[in-house]
Amino acid sequence: MRTIPLPQYRKQATALLLLSLLCILPRVSFGHAFPDHAEPKVGSTVSTALRSVRIWFDGNLEPVFSTIVVHDANGGRVDSGDGRVDPSDPTLLEVSLPPLRPGTYRVLWNVAARDGHRTQGEFTFTVR
């Protein structure tokens, strides 16, 4: 049986530890929920009447800690105040809209993934 000298053993143990950490880190980084796509699309101009703003995320959201609001160009809130995570699709955050006047609108979202990690962001769209 061949014995491994102590310095070589330490190199192998260190390499194994680093490899183990690399395998674990991707799982940890997926704890945050990030937007996948939205309706209306980020930065888009729409000419049809919108009934809602919808954002799909890459992971399940915690409904109690996830919010979405829509503001007009003057900073006034224009959504219907019913922002929610869709009960049948825990990756979908949505809010209803009344008829909107032409202008630019800002969507602000703040979500918590099921593991508690929070992310937030915003985007605009324009109604023609």
C-alpha positions, 0 to 999 in steps of 0.5 A: 500500500502506498502512503501519501506524504502529509503535504500532498494530503493537505493539498488533496484535502484543500482541493476537495474542500474547495470543490465541495464549496463550489458545488454548494454555492450555486444552491445558496445563490438561488435563494433570491427570486429575480424577474424572468419576464413581465407584461407589459415588457420592461421599457415597452410602449403599449397602445392597448388598454392594460388590465394589469401589470404582471411579473413572473419570477424565477422562483416561488414568492412568499405572498405575505412579503411581496408587493407591487405598485404602479405610479404615474409620472408625478409619483401618484399611485395608479394601481387598484391596490390589489397587488398579490402573488397568484395563488395558482402560480407562486412565481407570478406577482400582479396588480390590477389597473384602472384605465390609464391615460397616455404617459409613462408609468413606473412599476415598483416591486419588492418580493421575498423568496420562500426562503426569506431572501428579499429582492426589489426593483422597478421598471417603466412602461409607456401608454400611448 
